């Protein structure tokens, strides 16, 4: 018990000394509930649908999200990485896979008072869909 308490105190002191990961301070503007209309163009056909996203921080201060579409599918955003001014996530659809692509790459950027989202097929940088999301209560 003494070892565990000493280890916990040392870990807490180290966290105070080194602080939170650098990106933890950058996620504040992302945290919250967002929604918007997605425009998807595939093989010359354009489709529109609604996207709802909730972003929070995991226990390490990294952004994570849950996403749902009015196409009756929903999933999660994980694997957040910041590259330049863009956030990148991996989207995995966990319910309704027959109605949505099961895995896409998400690119997220601040745009005015909203978030610009681009969805790409996994492993293919060709743009699949895009939206501007606005905060929702």
BELCORWO-V431404 format. One record per residue. N is the residue number from 0. RES is the residue in one letter. D_FIRST is the distance of its C-alpha to the first C-alpha in Angstrom with 1 decimal. Layout:
# BELCORWO-V431404
n,res,d_first
N,RES,D_FIRST
N,RES,D_FIRST
This chain:
# BELCORWO-V431404
n,res,d_first
0,X,0.0
1,X,3.8
2,X,5.4
3,X,5.2
4,X,6.2
5,X,8.6
6,X,9.9
7,X,10.6
8,X,12.4
9,X,14.3
10,X,15.3
11,X,16.5
12,X,18.4
13,X,20.0
14,X,21.1
15,X,22.7
16,X,24.3
17,X,25.7
18,X,26.4
19,X,27.1
20,X,29.2
21,X,32.8
22,X,34.1
23,X,31.9
24,X,34.3
25,X,37.3
26,X,36.4
27,X,37.0
28,X,40.6
29,X,39.9
30,X,37.6
31,X,39.5
32,X,42.0
33,X,45.1
34,X,48.2
35,X,51.5
36,X,54.3
37,X,53.9
38,X,57.1
39,X,57.0
40,X,59.9
41,X,60.2
42,X,63.4
43,X,65.4
44,X,64.3
45,X,62.3
46,X,60.0
47,X,58.2
48,X,55.2
49,X,52.5
50,X,48.9
51,X,46.0
52,X,42.8
53,X,39.5
54,X,37.3
55,X,33.8
56,X,30.9
57,X,28.1
58,X,24.5
59,X,25.3
60,X,28.4
61,X,30.9
62,X,33.8
63,X,34.1
64,X,36.9
65,X,38.5
66,X,42.2
67,X,44.9
68,X,48.7
69,X,51.5
70,X,52.4
71,X,49.9
72,X,47.1
73,X,43.7
74,X,40.8
75,X,38.1
76,X,38.1
77,X,35.3
78,X,35.1
79,X,36.1
80,X,37.5
81,X,39.5
82,X,42.6
83,X,44.7
84,X,45.1
85,X,44.6
86,X,41.5
87,X,41.5
88,X,39.9
89,X,40.2
90,X,41.5
91,X,40.9
92,X,42.9
93,X,40.9
94,X,43.6
95,X,47.4
96,X,47.5
97,X,51.2
98,X,52.1
99,X,50.2
100,X,49.4
101,X,46.0
102,X,44.8
103,X,46.0
104,X,45.0
105,X,44.7
106,X,45.8
107,X,45.0
108,X,46.4
109,X,47.0
110,X,50.6
111,X,51.7
112,X,49.9
113,X,49.1
114,X,47.5
115,X,49.7
116,X,48.5
117,X,50.0
118,X,49.2
119,X,50.0
120,X,50.1
121,X,47.3
122,X,48.5
123,X,51.7
124,X,52.1
125,X,55.2
126,X,54.5
127,X,54.4
128,X,53.8
129,X,53.2
130,X,52.6
131,X,51.9
132,X,49.3
133,X,49.3
134,X,46.6
135,X,46.7
136,X,45.4
